[in-house]
């Protein structure tokens, strides 16, 4: 027992006693409150668990939505809420049966910390489609009751199967966003066969889009960035784009009609999806990773006449996420980040709403020790 804290949680036909320890964190007490210093409980590592000292945690736009309960219709927020699912750190303790990690190893945690492990999706390594997943935060905690707490904390405990290895050559602050932005863009490119010789479009040069450019370039594709802002051209080329098209310019768009094998649409604002569907070649695909609030109006003929397809994609499963991290290690890919102390997280949220960051915030969790 650590810190003398015991929690008893009832399960069908059994009673489990869980030993816990206190961890520092930043949490929101309500939809209207700012994130502030707090103390939370973490379970002691069980037989298959690893405890990770969190070194950096990226800020995802979904953190802001969740903290402010903006997804209340399908995923209402339970308070207090500790967000964060872009976690990198160092293993400090391991359970007696852990074989994947040892203390001092680098490790990462993404959007999932558990699944039912038995369904067809899990058996295929597609845990992101499991009907009974456990998300990293604001999801029922199967161990301690209540809900799970995320990476805006000094430590986290997860089953070794949901912890990932981090290539040692990567900057940890820039590696953190790979656990969401990286896998969200890598997974559909992997699925749709993006490779050398393919022509790939990336719509929107933000937190997701900039990762899409880097990954598509490393895969050997000819990369074209679509943006409404001419000022982003220089940055897009720096990140690996071969061309930049200003999407408001009809003549520039017309030059690319019927030529793309794959387009990654990373825009969350309302926009004309048909303008991009028309750019696909026969059997081309456009995948949505941005999530506009309003339904998109799609012309059936744009899809039918070229046997084109429109799809969506979330994160990847655990095997694919490890594959993505290894790929990023091989090609030295990290997110472009602005590193901040945890004390500036509320300011970062306001800046995120204004797209005032290039291109992700990464929290230096050492700053939590000042609380």
Backbone torsions as a table, in degrees:
resi	resn	phi	psi	omega
1	UNK	NA	138.3	179.6
2	UNK	-120.2	136.9	-179.1
3	UNK	62.1	7.7	174.8
4	UNK	65.9	24.7	-176.9
5	UNK	-106.8	128.9	179.0
6	UNK	-125.2	135.6	175.8
7	UNK	-120.8	132.9	176.5
8	UNK	-110.6	122.2	178.3
9	UNK	-123.2	134.3	-176.7
10	UNK	-88.9	134.8	174.4
11	UNK	-127.7	159.7	178.9
12	UNK	-53.9	125.0	175.5
13	UNK	66.6	5.0	-177.9
14	UNK	-147.9	158.2	171.0
15	UNK	-128.8	121.7	-179.6
16	UNK	-103.3	136.5	172.8
17	UNK	-104.5	121.5	-177.4
18	UNK	-111.1	129.6	174.6
19	UNK	-88.4	141.0	-173.1
20	UNK	-131.9	163.0	172.7
21	UNK	-135.9	159.9	180.0
22	UNK	-87.5	142.4	177.5
23	UNK	-131.0	147.1	174.1
24	UNK	-79.2	147.6	-178.5
25	UNK	-158.0	172.2	168.0
26	UNK	-118.9	128.9	-177.0
27	UNK	-137.5	161.6	174.2
28	UNK	-105.7	132.9	-178.6
29	UNK	-88.0	-19.4	179.9
30	UNK	-162.3	172.5	-179.6
31	UNK	-65.5	-24.7	-176.6
32	UNK	-97.1	-7.2	-175.2
33	UNK	-94.9	156.3	176.0
34	UNK	-82.7	160.9	173.9
35	UNK	-68.1	139.7	-177.7
36	UNK	-147.6	163.6	-178.9
37	UNK	-59.5	139.5	-178.5
38	UNK	-153.3	167.3	173.0
39	UNK	-117.2	131.0	179.7
40	UNK	-124.1	167.0	177.5
41	UNK	-102.6	136.3	171.6
42	UNK	-119.7	148.9	177.4
43	UNK	-78.0	147.5	170.5
44	UNK	-64.5	148.1	179.8
45	UNK	-59.7	126.8	173.2
46	UNK	-86.0	-171.0	-171.3
47	UNK	-52.8	-40.4	-175.2
48	UNK	-107.8	12.7	-173.9
49	UNK	-95.1	155.6	168.2
50	UNK	-122.6	141.0	173.4
51	UNK	-102.5	130.8	-174.8
52	UNK	-121.1	126.5	169.5
53	UNK	-76.9	118.2	-175.9
54	UNK	-79.6	124.1	-179.8
55	UNK	-98.4	-40.8	177.2
56	UNK	-141.6	146.2	175.0
57	UNK	-137.4	123.7	177.7
58	UNK	-74.8	158.0	175.2
59	UNK	-104.6	120.0	177.2
60	UNK	-101.8	149.5	179.1
61	UNK	-60.0	-27.9	177.8
62	UNK	-66.7	-25.0	175.2
63	UNK	-60.0	-44.6	-179.4
64	UNK	-64.4	-46.4	178.6
65	UNK	-57.8	-43.5	-176.0
66	UNK	-69.5	-44.5	179.9
67	UNK	-59.4	-37.4	-177.2
68	UNK	-94.2	10.9	176.3
69	UNK	54.7	39.3	-178.4
70	UNK	-84.2	-5.4	175.1
71	UNK	-111.6	34.4	-172.3
72	UNK	-62.2	-24.8	-177.2
73	UNK	-69.1	-34.0	-177.1
74	UNK	-123.7	-13.9	178.0
75	UNK	-150.3	71.1	-176.8
76	UNK	-61.7	143.5	-177.7
77	UNK	-81.9	134.5	173.7
78	UNK	-101.8	128.1	-178.3
79	UNK	-104.6	149.2	-0.2
80	UNK	-69.4	147.0	-177.7
81	UNK	-114.5	123.3	174.7
82	UNK	-110.3	102.9	-176.1
83	UNK	-81.3	-176.7	175.2
84	UNK	113.6	112.0	176.8
85	UNK	-135.2	28.3	174.3
86	UNK	-125.7	79.3	-163.7
87	UNK	-114.2	128.3	169.2
88	UNK	-130.6	146.4	-179.0
89	UNK	-170.9	-159.7	-176.6
90	UNK	-127.1	134.7	-179.4
91	UNK	-68.2	130.5	178.7
92	UNK	-111.4	-30.7	179.2
93	UNK	-143.9	150.1	176.9
94	UNK	-134.5	150.1	176.8
95	UNK	-72.9	167.5	-172.4
96	UNK	-65.1	-22.8	-178.0
97	UNK	-108.0	10.9	-179.0
98	UNK	-75.3	128.7	177.9
99	UNK	-118.1	-15.6	-173.1
100	UNK	-81.0	-27.6	-175.8
101	UNK	-136.3	159.7	170.2
102	UNK	-135.1	160.4	179.0
103	UNK	-54.5	140.0	-178.8
104	UNK	88.4	-8.7	176.1
105	UNK	-67.8	147.7	169.8
106	UNK	-75.9	142.5	-179.5
107	UNK	-148.9	160.4	-178.4
108	UNK	-138.6	155.2	175.7
109	UNK	-135.0	133.3	179.8
110	UNK	-105.2	-137.4	-172.3
111	UNK	-81.5	-12.7	-178.1
112	UNK	-119.2	138.8	172.7
113	UNK	-120.0	-2.6	175.4
114	UNK	-172.8	168.3	174.1
115	UNK	-155.4	-178.6	-178.8
116	UNK	-75.7	-16.6	173.2
117	UNK	67.5	-3.1	-174.7
118	UNK	-119.7	-17.7	-177.2
119	UNK	-71.1	169.6	-179.4
120	UNK	-61.7	-35.3	-179.6
121	UNK	-66.2	-46.2	179.2
122	UNK	-64.3	-40.3	179.9
123	UNK	-63.7	-25.9	178.5
124	UNK	-90.0	3.5	-177.9
125	UNK	75.3	22.8	-179.4
126	UNK	-114.0	55.8	-175.3
127	UNK	-60.0	-21.3	179.1
128	UNK	-64.7	-17.3	179.0
129	UNK	-106.3	7.9	178.7
130	UNK	-59.7	136.2	179.0
131	UNK	-72.2	-13.3	-179.1
132	UNK	-134.4	65.2	-179.4
133	UNK	-84.7	168.8	167.9
134	UNK	-122.4	111.6	178.4
135	UNK	-77.0	160.6	-171.4
136	UNK	-65.5	-29.3	175.5
137	UNK	-146.0	156.8	179.3
138	UNK	58.9	38.2	176.8
139	UNK	-135.0	150.6	-177.7
140	UNK	-52.1	127.3	179.9
141	UNK	-88.0	112.9	-176.4
142	UNK	-72.5	-12.8	-175.5
143	UNK	-99.9	-46.7	-173.2
144	UNK	-111.7	-2.6	-172.5
145	UNK	78.8	178.6	-176.8
146	UNK	66.8	-144.9	179.2
147	UNK	-122.7	162.7	178.6
148	UNK	-73.3	150.9	177.9
149	UNK	-115.0	139.0	-172.7
150	UNK	-92.6	-154.0	-165.8
151	UNK	-86.2	-1.6	173.8
152	UNK	-77.9	61.0	-171.4
153	UNK	-153.9	166.3	-179.5
154	UNK	-86.3	-11.1	179.2
155	UNK	-159.5	163.0	176.0
156	UNK	-150.0	150.8	178.5
157	UNK	-122.5	125.2	180.0
158	UNK	-140.0	158.3	171.6
159	UNK	-63.0	140.4	-176.4
160	UNK	-56.9	-26.5	-179.1
161	UNK	-67.6	-19.0	-178.7
162	UNK	-111.4	12.6	172.0
163	UNK	-104.3	146.9	-173.1
164	UNK	-122.0	151.2	178.0
165	UNK	-84.2	138.2	-178.9
166	UNK	-108.0	124.2	176.6
167	UNK	-56.4	133.8	-172.3
168	UNK	-70.5	-16.9	-178.2
169	UNK	-83.2	-9.2	-175.9
170	UNK	-86.7	142.3	170.8
171	UNK	-63.6	126.0	-174.1
172	UNK	-68.2	-34.7	178.9
173	UNK	-64.1	-39.6	178.7
174	UNK	-80.9	-20.7	178.8
175	UNK	-76.3	-28.5	-176.3
176	UNK	-53.5	-49.8	-179.0
177	UNK	-65.7	-12.8	175.9
178	UNK	-61.0	-26.4	-175.5
179	UNK	-70.8	-12.2	173.0
180	UNK	-130.2	-63.9	-178.3
181	UNK	-61.4	-37.3	-179.4
182	UNK	-66.8	-51.5	-177.2
183	UNK	-72.7	-30.3	179.1
184	UNK	-64.6	-31.4	178.7
185	UNK	-92.0	-34.5	180.0
186	UNK	-67.1	-42.8	-172.1
187	UNK	-58.7	-51.2	179.5
188	UNK	-67.0	-31.9	176.6
189	UNK	-65.9	-39.9	176.9
190	UNK	-63.4	-45.8	-177.1
191	UNK	-63.6	-40.5	-175.5
192	UNK	-93.8	10.6	169.6
193	UNK	73.2	34.1	175.7
194	UNK	-64.6	129.5	-176.6
195	UNK	-159.4	-176.9	179.8
196	UNK	-57.8	135.2	179.3
197	UNK	92.2	-12.4	177.8
198	UNK	-82.9	150.3	174.7
199	UNK	-103.9	120.5	-171.9
200	UNK	-123.2	133.4	174.8
201	UNK	-106.2	145.8	174.1
202	UNK	-126.0	118.0	-178.3
203	UNK	-97.0	113.8	179.4
204	UNK	95.7	122.9	-177.9
205	UNK	-109.6	70.2	178.2
206	UNK	-118.8	-147.7	-177.2
207	UNK	-60.0	-41.5	175.7
208	UNK	-81.0	-47.3	-174.7
209	UNK	-58.5	-39.9	-177.9
210	UNK	-66.8	-31.4	174.5
211	UNK	-70.7	-37.1	177.6
212	UNK	-60.0	-40.9	178.9
213	UNK	-63.3	-47.8	-177.9
214	UNK	-62.1	-43.4	-176.5
215	UNK	-71.8	-44.1	179.0
216	UNK	-61.2	-40.3	178.2
217	UNK	-62.8	-43.7	-179.7
218	UNK	-67.1	-27.1	177.3
219	UNK	-76.5	-7.9	176.4
220	UNK	94.9	6.8	-178.1
221	UNK	-76.7	160.2	169.1
222	UNK	-85.5	116.0	-168.6
223	UNK	-106.8	127.8	177.0
224	UNK	-119.9	123.6	178.0
225	UNK	-96.1	134.1	174.0
226	UNK	-107.3	126.0	-178.7
227	UNK	-144.5	151.3	174.1
228	UNK	-86.4	-7.0	-173.5
229	UNK	-113.7	109.8	176.7
230	UNK	-57.4	-26.3	-178.0
231	UNK	-66.9	-15.2	-178.5
232	UNK	-88.8	-2.7	-175.4
233	UNK	-59.7	-47.8	-177.5
234	UNK	-60.7	-42.6	-180.0
235	UNK	-66.6	-41.0	-179.7
236	UNK	-60.6	-42.3	178.9
237	UNK	-66.4	-37.1	177.6
238	UNK	-63.2	-36.8	-177.3
239	UNK	-75.8	-15.0	177.2
240	UNK	129.0	2.1	178.6
241	UNK	-70.4	144.9	174.7
242	UNK	-89.9	-28.9	179.1
243	UNK	-144.3	156.7	174.5
244	UNK	-130.6	127.4	179.7
245	UNK	-113.8	127.8	174.2
246	UNK	-82.4	111.7	-169.1
247	UNK	-66.9	-17.5	177.2
248	UNK	-77.5	-13.2	-176.9
249	UNK	-92.2	105.9	-175.2
250	UNK	-61.6	-36.5	-179.4
251	UNK	-66.1	-42.2	177.9
252	UNK	-63.5	-41.1	179.0
253	UNK	-64.5	-42.1	-177.1
254	UNK	-60.3	-32.9	-178.8
255	UNK	-61.7	-21.7	-173.5
256	UNK	-108.5	6.8	-178.3
257	UNK	-57.6	132.9	175.0
258	UNK	67.8	28.5	-172.9
259	UNK	-123.4	-8.7	-173.7
260	UNK	-95.8	136.4	172.7
261	UNK	-77.9	-35.5	-174.1
262	UNK	-154.0	139.8	174.3
263	UNK	-129.9	129.1	174.7
264	UNK	-99.0	116.7	-178.4
265	UNK	-100.7	106.9	-175.7
266	UNK	-107.5	21.5	-177.0
267	UNK	-94.0	130.1	179.2
268	UNK	-97.8	-10.5	178.0
269	UNK	-85.3	161.9	176.9
270	UNK	-62.6	132.2	179.8
271	UNK	-157.0	166.8	-176.7
272	UNK	-84.2	98.9	-178.7
273	UNK	-68.2	-27.3	-177.7
274	UNK	-65.2	-30.4	178.6
275	UNK	-61.6	-30.5	-179.7
276	UNK	-90.2	-33.4	175.5
277	UNK	-58.2	-38.6	-179.6
278	UNK	-67.7	-14.6	179.1
279	UNK	-85.3	-10.9	-178.4
280	UNK	-75.8	143.8	172.0
281	UNK	-77.5	178.6	174.8
282	UNK	-58.3	134.8	-179.8
283	UNK	66.7	14.2	176.0
284	UNK	-74.7	161.4	-178.0
285	UNK	-130.5	142.0	168.9
286	UNK	-118.9	127.4	-177.6
287	UNK	-114.4	130.8	176.9
288	UNK	-87.4	125.9	168.9
289	UNK	-119.3	-18.4	168.2
290	UNK	-80.5	159.4	-175.8
291	UNK	-132.7	84.7	177.4
292	UNK	-59.8	146.6	179.8
293	UNK	-67.3	-36.8	-177.0
294	UNK	-94.6	147.0	176.3
295	UNK	-60.5	142.5	178.0
296	UNK	-86.1	140.0	176.7
297	UNK	-89.6	118.9	-174.8
298	UNK	-115.0	128.7	175.2
299	UNK	-79.0	120.1	-179.5
300	UNK	-60.7	-38.1	-176.6
301	UNK	-65.7	-31.2	177.5
302	UNK	-61.3	-32.7	177.9
303	UNK	-84.0	-44.2	-173.1
304	UNK	-64.2	-45.5	-170.2
305	UNK	-68.4	-23.0	178.5
306	UNK	-115.6	10.9	-174.3
307	UNK	50.2	38.7	179.9
308	UNK	-83.5	164.6	-180.0
309	UNK	-134.7	149.1	176.4
310	UNK	-120.8	127.2	-177.8
311	UNK	-140.9	174.2	174.7
312	UNK	-128.3	162.8	-179.0
313	UNK	-151.7	136.0	175.7
314	UNK	-94.0	-142.0	174.2
315	UNK	-75.8	-174.3	174.5
316	UNK	-106.7	173.7	174.7
317	UNK	-77.9	178.3	-176.8
318	UNK	-63.1	-47.1	178.5
319	UNK	-59.6	-42.2	-178.5
320	UNK	-69.7	-34.2	177.4
321	UNK	-65.8	-39.1	175.4
322	UNK	-65.8	-39.6	177.1
323	UNK	-59.7	-42.0	178.4
324	UNK	-63.1	-44.2	179.2
325	UNK	-62.8	-41.8	178.2
326	UNK	-64.4	-40.2	177.5
327	UNK	-62.2	-44.0	179.1
328	UNK	-65.8	-35.8	175.5
329	UNK	-63.8	-42.8	-179.8
330	UNK	-63.0	-37.6	-176.0
331	UNK	-103.3	7.1	178.9
332	UNK	54.1	48.5	-179.7
333	UNK	-99.9	127.0	169.2
334	UNK	-136.4	168.1	174.6
335	UNK	-75.0	150.7	168.9
336	UNK	-77.6	119.5	-172.6
337	UNK	-128.2	154.2	166.1
338	UNK	-109.6	115.5	-177.5
339	UNK	-83.7	130.6	-178.8
340	UNK	-130.2	156.7	169.7
341	UNK	-78.4	157.4	-178.8
342	UNK	-59.4	-26.9	-178.4
343	UNK	-66.6	-14.1	179.3
344	UNK	-104.4	16.3	-175.2
345	UNK	-66.7	-37.0	179.7
346	UNK	-68.1	-37.6	174.7
347	UNK	-64.2	-40.2	179.1
348	UNK	-62.2	-38.3	177.9
349	UNK	-60.8	-43.4	179.1
350	UNK	-64.9	-39.5	178.0
351	UNK	-68.4	-34.0	178.6
352	UNK	-61.2	-38.6	178.3
353	UNK	-62.8	-26.8	-179.6
354	UNK	-97.5	6.3	-175.1
355	UNK	56.1	34.8	-177.3
356	UNK	-94.4	60.8	175.8
357	UNK	-161.5	141.9	174.5
358	UNK	-121.6	102.1	-8.4
359	UNK	-123.7	-6.6	176.0
360	UNK	-141.6	149.7	170.1
361	UNK	-89.1	140.5	174.9
362	UNK	-128.8	122.8	-176.0
363	UNK	-87.1	125.6	172.7
364	UNK	-79.9	103.7	-172.5
365	UNK	-73.3	-7.6	172.9
366	UNK	-62.0	-26.6	179.9
367	UNK	-65.4	-18.8	179.8
368	UNK	-67.2	-23.2	-179.8
369	UNK	-69.7	-14.7	177.5
370	UNK	-79.2	-8.6	-178.6
371	UNK	-79.8	NA	NA
